[in-house]
Amino acid sequence: MSGQLAANSSGSSSAACPPQLVEGGRQDAADRAPASAAQRFRYKLRIALREPTTAIGILTAALFAYLIVVPIISMLSDAGRVQLGDERRIRMEVGDFTWYYIERVFTSRVASSLFWEPLLNTLSVAFGAIIAAVVIGGLLAWLLARTDMFGRRWFATALIVPYMLPAWTFALAWTTLFKNRTVGGQEGWLEALGLTPPDWLAYGRLPVTIILALHYSPFIILLFGNALRRFDSQLEDSARILGAGRLTVTRKIILPLMLPSLLSAIVLIFAKCLGEFGVPYVLGLPVKFDVLATSLYRSISSRQTGVAAVLAGSIMLIGVMTIMIDAKLIKEARRFVTVGSKGAMDRLNPLNNLRIPATVFAALIFVFSVAVPLSVLFLSTVMKIPARFDADNFTLDYWIGTDLNTVALQTGILLSPDLWNAAWNSLRIVGVASIVSGLLGLLVGYVVARTPVQPLATFLRQVTFLPYLVPGIAFATAYLSLFAVPRGPVPALYGTTLILMLALIADQMPYASRAGIAAMMQLGKEPEEAAQIAGAGWSRRMISIIIPIQKGSLVTGILLPFISGIKGLSLFVVLAVPSTDVLTTFSLRLVDYHYTQAANAVVLIIAAIAYLGTLLGQKLTRTNLAQGLGN
């Protein structure tokens, strides 16, 4: 019986699927499948081009290659080509290859003042700022994340305000307090009170280091504090049960787990200090204290294009190495992870008798890093004579006065057409650039998440992140190199608002593209596929589905570039001219003219816009900067 069933089963199987039919089906499938590598490539290409995603990706890749890669290549090539005006000195034709600029920067008699001294000054300022920021920020991060200090929630937001404000806001406040008349101009507050600060306190290395430390200590609070909040207290308890003392626990458990985030914050602070221009310009220029950024600016101002290209390339190289180290640290951080879940404990340590002193320490840092600088700047704008607090010395003339006794600024700053022109330029240039950056960032995210051509997705990821590796003043130099003269069908753009918009769009793409990529990676294909089945084309799907769903990420991709652009100086100081002044460059020109009250008033306006813009961005995106950088 079983044999009969087996025979019937075998027979039914043969009847259901005859050998000839099976072989024929296999043959048909083999005929349909691409047989050679060329056929497979053409097949994949047809699949890739079925949707416009790949074509859009190719267009955006070409756009960013032109806006990001080509300017950098153009700048670097200027370092090895004879520039116009140098042909007699070098005794070569314009455009010929030369080592002259590289030798001039690194080995000539002026190399010390051009590169080596500014490099040493940059490194000393950066390392000094890092040490101070780690001490101040690390202690504050521990107090906020791991103790029962009074006002922890309020201080968690208040102590990151310096990060929201332009760094050179504090430089202007410092010079208002401590400057002396060694370099001319108005006297500072201390000098008006009968105390003349020495040059080393009023200008140069020490004030630049202190201001950068206070400005970037929020990096430590954010990154290090966020890691401390995630630390499981049960690890500490287990070590103490086994007899380990506080120092042993700190050295063998807490520090190894916290070290990657701390080192990452240190590397980021170094990268920021490397390209910082405003603070060294305000406090270093009077005593000829140059860092790499100001040395580069002086070379551009004196039309030494080849030397500027070498300096910009050096700054870029150091920046790239810094970010690569940071990426290595982030990768290394995966070795230091703890296994935790909802049961992980982040118990606060009681300060007991130290609770009040700890709160006073945090309050003093807030006072010296935020309250005092902003108060000094505001009071300086309503005083006729510095540091005289008599009632008849207060005035609103520098804000809304008329017929002032000054040459270039005869009205209060709010009545000055130059201010409103600069404000309009800022809102127009930064606003348009931010909107375009946000839309392009979302488009990049869409292509990266949807295209089947992985090399295209990888290229878009890398090329849109490249400006983050280049300090702003070096990136501006690259744009000056490319667009200062006509090139093919593209006219010379220097002196126009278009070059500022293009440079800002490219410079802010790391933020906008990362927001778009992160958002699109979290959005499945199902809503779009449903619309496609219903007959909706690509543009209709983008307008009706993708953009409405991703409006939060789009807002983030617009607001981050807007806030950064409004308070940015390094990019505009190279590319802007008087007719295209924005608020930051307008304020810097007032500083050069020694119109202290007017310059401080403009800086307060910029600080207010940047701070309120940050708060608006957090509210619209439902994020909190105090809970961690990048949330």
Secondary structure, 3 states (H helix, E strand, C coil): CHHHHHHHHHHHHHHHCCHHHHHHHHHHHHHHCCCCHHHHHHHHHHHHCCCCHHHHHHHHHHHHHHHHHHHHHHHHHHCCECCCCCHHHHCCCCCCECCHHHHHHHCCCCHHHHHHHHHHHHHHHHHHHHHHHHHHHHHHHHHHHHECCCCHHHHHHHCCHHHHCCHHHHHHHHHHHHCCHHHCCCCCHHHHCCCCCCHHHHCCHHHHHHHHHHHHHHHHHHHHHHHHHHCCHHHHHHHHHCCCCHHHHHHHHHHHHHHHHHHHHHHHHHHHHHHCCHHHHHHHHHHCCCCHHHHHHHHHHCCCHHHHHHHHHHHHHHHHHHHHHHHHHHHHHHHCCCCCCCCCCCCCECCHHHHHHHHHHHHHHHHHHHHHHHHHHHHHCCECCCCCCCHHHECCHHHHCCCCCCCCCCCCHHHCHHHHHHHHHHHHHHHHHHHHHHHHHHHHHHHHHHCCCHHHHHHHHHHHHHHHHCCHHHHHHHHHHHHCCCECCECCCCCCHHHHHHHHHHHHHHHHHHHHHHHHHCCCCHHHHHHHHCCCCHHHHHHHHHHHHCHHHHHHHHHHHHHHHHHCCHHHHHHCCHHHCCHHHHHHHHHHCCCHHHHHHHHHHHHHHHHHHHHHHHHHHCCCHHHCCCC
